[in-house]
């Protein structure tokens, strides 16, 4: 199928809910993609942080094929091997106590919100259900997670929204304390605000929030949909902050490209969601879990140290280019934000880079880079060369 036919079919038969760039993609290897006509693109996006192992990973593809031939789906009314193994690995590597598997990031955050409210209801009864989130946050596109998102532009069209959320400025502990009106059950944070512009939270602030939550018996919820699964240079970002959250959501790279997400909970919360209180048909699908086992096998401690080094290399190189339209970089690991200087827009710059063979993302008013974690130095250098030739 040619690029033109692919675009025409998409426009004719798929809802226009995405502002797509004018690129059709056919196949990939490593961190490199090609369109049907053979044009090459260096990928600094990995499907918005999903394709942790890049494209064409043979161990990943083999595990999927083997599990698909053995058992594709049976529902969570029965026991299967691969999700049980994946849950064990996640708990042992993080210190959390149990896992609930779902399908996408918004769904995972929705489940985490339910867990927090039920924890409070079980212990305190009605009237203690408010969840505090941070301004500039993003937590998903369900009715509830849109309302949880601390950006007014998302609170439109779909009225009535789920109530029970209040918002405070990030890194302002006094503002958070001022929200204690006797009705709070949890605080939910992204340790690095992804869609908001790749903005890491201050570590001292996060530790103070942890202490406040412990004092008030509010649950500390970490939304690691984008920061989890090695993206920031540790398996989860909370490990760099010295935390053990009461619950953690994850998605994106967990199955290396297949739809999978979930929640991890600590011992205090492991029995909050019992039979009949939460479920999903496809959560913990054996094929997705088999893919997830390969991701965990590859994301060793040594591999994660390389992620940190790659991220630093990209940041140093981008700042070293001294491009007139780009400013400082920030982030953790291979989750990188780049300031766009006054006089340019991030969409304009992203469009030019993509046109010249480098796939990038936007976030807030800046650029966002989320390359496959397996990206090579050669591929990074190719991408940097496109950046230099396009933007110099």
C-alpha positions as CSV (number, residue, x, y, z in Angstrom):
1,X,0.0,0.0,0.0
2,X,1.4,3.4,-0.9
3,X,1.5,6.3,1.5
4,X,-1.2,8.1,-0.5
5,X,-3.6,5.2,-0.4
6,X,-2.9,4.7,3.4
7,X,-3.7,8.4,4.0
8,X,-6.8,8.3,1.9
9,X,-8.3,5.2,3.6
10,X,-7.5,6.7,7.0
11,X,-9.3,10.0,6.2
12,X,-12.3,8.1,4.8
13,X,-12.8,5.4,7.4
14,X,-11.2,6.5,10.7
15,X,-12.6,9.2,12.9
16,X,-10.5,12.4,12.7
17,X,-9.6,12.6,16.4
18,X,-5.8,12.9,15.8
19,X,-3.8,15.8,14.3
20,X,-1.6,13.5,12.3
21,X,1.7,14.5,10.7
22,X,1.7,13.8,6.9
23,X,3.9,10.7,7.2
24,X,2.8,7.0,6.6
25,X,4.9,4.4,8.2
26,X,5.4,0.8,6.9
27,X,8.2,-0.9,8.8
28,X,11.1,-0.4,11.2
29,X,14.2,-1.8,12.7
30,X,15.8,-0.6,16.0
31,X,15.0,3.1,16.2
32,X,14.6,3.6,12.5
33,X,11.4,3.6,10.5
34,X,10.6,3.6,6.8
35,X,7.6,4.7,4.8
36,X,6.1,2.5,2.0
37,X,8.3,4.3,-0.6
38,X,11.5,3.6,1.4
39,X,12.1,7.0,3.0
40,X,14.0,6.7,6.3
41,X,13.0,8.4,9.6
42,X,15.0,8.4,12.8
43,X,12.4,7.8,15.6
44,X,12.8,10.0,18.7
45,X,9.1,9.2,19.7
46,X,8.8,5.4,20.1
47,X,5.0,5.6,19.6
48,X,4.8,8.2,22.4
49,X,7.0,6.2,24.8
50,X,5.6,2.8,24.0
51,X,8.1,1.0,21.8
52,X,10.8,0.6,24.5
53,X,12.5,-2.2,22.5
54,X,12.2,-0.3,19.2
55,X,11.1,-2.1,16.1
56,X,11.8,-5.7,14.9
57,X,13.0,-7.1,18.2
58,X,13.3,-10.8,17.6
59,X,13.0,-12.0,21.2
60,X,9.8,-9.9,21.6
61,X,8.2,-11.1,18.4
62,X,9.1,-14.7,19.1
63,X,7.5,-14.5,22.6
64,X,4.3,-13.1,21.1
65,X,4.1,-15.8,18.5
66,X,4.8,-18.6,20.9
67,X,2.2,-17.4,23.4
68,X,-0.4,-16.7,20.7
69,X,-0.1,-20.3,19.5
70,X,-0.3,-21.6,23.0
71,X,-3.1,-19.4,24.5
72,X,-4.3,-16.0,23.3
73,X,-7.1,-15.1,25.7
74,X,-9.3,-16.9,28.3
75,X,-10.5,-14.1,30.6
76,X,-9.5,-13.4,34.2
77,X,-12.0,-16.0,35.5
78,X,-9.1,-18.4,35.1
79,X,-5.4,-18.5,35.9
80,X,-2.7,-18.1,33.2
81,X,1.1,-18.2,33.5
82,X,2.5,-15.1,31.8
83,X,0.6,-12.4,33.7
84,X,1.4,-14.1,37.0
85,X,5.1,-14.2,36.2
86,X,5.0,-10.5,35.1
87,X,3.3,-9.4,38.3
88,X,5.8,-11.3,40.4
89,X,8.7,-9.5,38.6
90,X,7.2,-6.1,38.9
91,X,6.6,-6.5,42.6
92,X,10.0,-7.9,43.3
93,X,11.7,-5.1,41.4
94,X,9.8,-2.3,43.0
95,X,8.8,-3.4,46.5
96,X,5.1,-3.0,45.7
97,X,2.8,-5.9,46.8
98,X,0.3,-6.6,44.0
99,X,-0.7,-5.7,40.5
100,X,-3.9,-5.2,38.6
101,X,-3.5,-5.4,34.8
102,X,-5.5,-3.2,32.4
103,X,-5.1,-2.0,28.8
104,X,-4.3,1.8,28.6
105,X,-2.9,4.6,30.7
106,X,-6.2,6.4,31.2
107,X,-7.9,3.2,32.3
108,X,-5.0,2.5,34.7
109,X,-5.4,5.9,36.3
110,X,-9.2,5.5,36.5
111,X,-8.6,2.3,38.4
112,X,-6.1,4.0,40.7
113,X,-8.7,6.7,41.5
114,X,-11.3,4.0,42.3
115,X,-8.8,2.3,44.6
116,X,-8.1,5.5,46.5
117,X,-11.7,6.4,47.0
118,X,-12.6,2.9,48.1
119,X,-9.7,2.8,50.5
120,X,-11.1,5.9,52.2
121,X,-14.7,4.8,52.1
122,X,-13.8,1.5,53.7
123,X,-12.0,3.2,56.5
124,X,-13.8,6.5,56.9
125,X,-17.2,6.2,55.1
126,X,-18.8,8.9,53.0
127,X,-17.4,12.4,52.6
128,X,-13.7,11.8,52.1
129,X,-13.2,11.3,48.4
130,X,-11.4,14.4,47.0
131,X,-8.2,13.8,45.1
132,X,-5.6,16.6,44.8
133,X,-3.7,16.7,41.5
134,X,-1.2,19.2,40.2
135,X,-1.7,22.1,37.8
136,X,-0.2,21.3,34.4
137,X,-0.7,17.6,34.9
138,X,-2.2,15.1,32.4
139,X,-3.9,11.9,33.6
140,X,-5.9,10.6,30.6
141,X,-8.9,11.0,28.4
142,X,-11.8,9.2,30.1
143,X,-14.4,11.5,31.7
144,X,-12.9,11.0,35.1
145,X,-9.2,11.3,34.2
146,X,-9.9,14.4,32.1
147,X,-11.3,16.0,35.3
148,X,-8.2,14.8,37.2
149,X,-6.0,16.5,34.7
150,X,-4.9,19.9,36.1
151,X,-5.4,21.9,32.9
152,X,-8.6,23.9,32.2
153,X,-8.4,23.3,28.5
154,X,-9.3,19.7,29.0
155,X,-12.4,20.5,31.0
156,X,-14.7,21.2,28.1
157,X,-17.3,19.6,25.8
158,X,-18.0,16.4,27.8
159,X,-20.2,17.8,30.7
160,X,-20.9,16.7,33.3
161,X,-17.5,15.7,34.4
162,X,-16.8,13.5,37.4
163,X,-16.4,15.7,40.5
164,X,-14.0,15.3,43.4
165,X,-10.7,16.9,42.2
166,X,-8.8,20.0,43.2
167,X,-5.6,21.4,41.8
168,X,-2.5,23.0,43.3
169,X,0.7,24.3,41.8
170,X,3.6,21.8,41.6
171,X,6.4,22.2,44.1
172,X,4.3,24.3,46.5
173,X,3.8,22.4,49.7
174,X,1.9,25.2,51.5
175,X,-0.7,25.2,48.6
176,X,-1.2,21.5,49.1
177,X,-1.6,21.8,52.9
178,X,-4.2,24.5,52.3
179,X,-6.4,22.0,50.5
180,X,-6.9,20.0,53.7
181,X,-10.6,20.5,54.2
182,X,-11.3,17.1,55.7
183,X,-12.5,15.6,52.5
184,X,-9.2,14.5,50.9
185,X,-8.4,10.9,50.2
186,X,-5.3,11.0,48.0
187,X,-2.7,13.1,46.1
188,X,-1.9,12.1,42.6
189,X,1.3,13.2,40.9
190,X,3.4,12.7,37.8
191,X,7.0,12.7,39.0
192,X,7.8,14.2,35.6
193,X,4.9,16.0,34.0
194,X,5.0,14.6,30.5
195,X,2.3,16.2,28.4
196,X,2.7,19.4,30.4
197,X,6.2,19.9,29.1
198,X,8.6,17.3,30.6
199,X,8.8,19.0,34.0
200,X,10.4,16.9,36.8
201,X,9.1,17.6,40.3
202,X,11.5,18.8,43.0
203,X,12.7,15.8,45.1
204,X,12.4,17.6,48.4
205,X,8.9,18.6,47.6
206,X,7.9,15.0,46.7
207,X,9.4,13.7,50.0
208,X,7.4,16.3,51.9
209,X,4.2,15.3,50.0
210,X,4.9,11.7,51.0
211,X,5.3,12.7,54.7
212,X,2.1,14.7,54.5
213,X,0.2,11.9,53.0
214,X,1.4,9.5,55.7
215,X,0.4,12.0,58.4
216,X,-3.1,12.5,57.0
217,X,-3.7,8.9,55.8
218,X,-4.1,10.2,52.2
219,X,-2.9,7.8,49.6
220,X,0.1,8.9,47.5
221,X,-0.7,7.9,43.9
222,X,2.1,8.0,41.3
223,X,1.0,8.3,37.7
224,X,3.9,6.6,35.9
225,X,2.1,6.0,32.6
226,X,4.9,7.9,30.8
227,X,7.8,7.8,33.3
228,X,7.6,4.0,34.0
229,X,9.3,1.0,32.5
230,X,12.8,2.3,32.2
231,X,12.0,5.6,30.5
232,X,13.7,7.7,33.1
233,X,16.7,5.5,33.7
234,X,15.2,3.4,36.5
235,X,12.5,0.9,36.2
236,X,10.1,3.5,37.7
237,X,10.8,7.1,38.4
238,X,9.6,6.8,42.0
239,X,12.7,4.8,42.7
240,X,14.9,7.9,41.9
241,X,12.8,9.9,44.4
242,X,13.2,7.4,47.2
243,X,9.5,6.6,47.4
244,X,7.2,3.6,47.8
245,X,3.8,5.1,46.6
246,X,0.6,3.6,47.9
247,X,-0.4,2.9,44.3
248,X,1.4,3.4,40.9
249,X,-0.1,3.4,37.4
250,X,1.9,2.2,34.4
251,X,1.3,1.7,30.7
252,X,3.2,2.8,27.6
253,X,6.3,0.6,27.4
254,X,5.2,-2.2,29.7
255,X,4.6,-4.7,26.8
256,X,6.9,-3.1,24.3
257,X,4.2,-2.1,21.8
258,X,1.2,-4.2,22.7
259,X,-1.7,-2.6,24.6
260,X,-1.2,-3.1,28.3
261,X,-1.3,-1.1,31.5
262,X,-1.9,-1.6,35.2
263,X,-1.7,-0.5,38.8
264,X,0.7,-1.6,41.4
265,X,-0.3,-1.2,45.1
266,X,1.5,-1.5,48.4
267,X,0.6,-3.9,51.2
268,X,-1.8,-1.3,52.8
269,X,-3.9,-1.3,49.6
270,X,-3.6,-4.8,48.3
271,X,-7.1,-5.9,49.4
272,X,-9.0,-2.7,48.7
273,X,-10.3,-3.8,45.3
274,X,-11.9,-7.2,45.9
275,X,-14.0,-9.4,43.6
276,X,-16.7,-7.4,41.8
277,X,-15.3,-4.0,42.5
278,X,-13.0,-3.6,39.5
279,X,-12.4,-5.6,36.3
280,X,-11.5,-5.5,32.6
281,X,-12.0,-8.1,29.9
282,X,-8.6,-7.9,28.2
283,X,-6.4,-6.9,31.2
284,X,-3.6,-9.3,31.8
285,X,-3.9,-10.8,28.3
286,X,-1.4,-13.7,28.1
287,X,0.1,-12.5,24.8
288,X,0.7,-8.9,26.1
289,X,2.1,-10.3,29.3
290,X,4.5,-12.6,27.4
291,X,5.7,-9.5,25.6
292,X,6.1,-7.8,28.9
293,X,8.3,-10.5,30.2
294,X,10.7,-9.9,27.4
295,X,10.8,-6.2,28.2
296,X,11.6,-7.0,31.8
297,X,14.3,-9.4,30.8
298,X,16.0,-6.8,28.7
299,X,15.6,-3.9,31.1
300,X,18.4,-5.0,33.4
301,X,20.1,-2.6,35.8
302,X,23.1,-2.3,33.4
303,X,20.7,-1.6,30.5
304,X,18.9,1.1,32.6
305,X,22.3,2.8,33.4
306,X,22.8,3.0,29.6
307,X,19.4,4.7,29.3
308,X,20.6,7.4,31.7
309,X,23.9,7.8,29.7
310,X,22.0,8.0,26.4
311,X,19.7,10.7,27.7
312,X,22.6,12.7,29.0
313,X,24.4,12.3,25.6
314,X,21.3,13.6,23.7
315,X,20.8,16.5,26.1
316,X,24.5,17.6,26.0
317,X,24.6,17.2,22.2
318,X,21.4,19.2,21.6
319,X,22.5,22.1,23.9
320,X,26.0,21.9,22.2
321,X,24.4,22.5,18.8
322,X,23.4,26.0,20.0
323,X,20.5,26.1,17.6
324,X,18.8,29.6,17.4
325,X,15.3,28.2,18.0
326,X,16.0,25.8,20.8
327,X,17.0,26.5,24.5
328,X,17.7,24.4,27.5
329,X,16.9,20.7,27.9
330,X,15.5,18.9,30.9
331,X,14.2,15.6,32.0
332,X,15.3,12.2,33.3
333,X,16.8,9.4,31.2
334,X,15.3,9.2,27.7
335,X,12.4,11.5,28.6
336,X,13.7,14.8,27.4
337,X,12.1,18.2,27.1
338,X,13.5,21.1,25.0
339,X,12.6,24.8,25.4
340,X,11.5,26.5,22.2
341,X,12.7,30.1,22.0
342,X,10.4,33.1,21.4
343,X,9.6,33.6,17.8
344,X,9.2,30.0,16.9
345,X,6.5,27.4,17.8
346,X,7.0,23.8,18.8
347,X,4.6,22.6,16.1
348,X,6.4,24.5,13.4
349,X,9.8,23.1,14.5
350,X,8.4,19.5,14.9
351,X,6.9,19.7,11.4
352,X,10.2,20.8,9.8
353,X,12.1,18.0,11.6
354,X,9.6,15.3,10.6
355,X,9.7,16.6,7.0
356,X,13.5,16.1,7.0
357,X,13.5,12.6,8.6
358,X,13.4,13.0,12.4
359,X,10.3,12.1,14.3
360,X,9.8,14.2,17.4
361,X,6.9,15.1,19.8
362,X,5.6,18.3,21.4
363,X,4.7,18.9,25.0
364,X,3.6,22.1,26.6
365,X,5.3,24.9,24.6
366,X,8.4,22.8,23.9
367,X,9.6,19.7,22.1
368,X,9.6,16.3,23.7
369,X,11.9,13.3,22.9
370,X,11.0,9.8,23.9
371,X,13.3,7.5,21.8
372,X,13.2,3.7,22.0
373,X,15.3,2.7,24.9
374,X,17.5,0.5,22.6
375,X,18.5,3.5,20.4
376,X,22.1,3.3,19.3
377,X,24.7,6.1,19.2
378,X,24.7,5.9,15.4
379,X,20.9,6.5,15.4
380,X,21.1,9.3,17.9
381,X,23.9,11.0,15.8
382,X,21.8,10.7,12.7
383,X,18.9,12.3,14.4
384,X,21.1,15.1,15.8
385,X,22.5,15.7,12.3
386,X,18.9,16.2,11.0
387,X,18.3,18.6,13.8
388,X,21.4,20.6,13.0
389,X,20.8,20.7,9.2
390,X,17.1,21.6,9.6
391,X,17.3,24.2,12.4
392,X,20.8,25.8,12.2
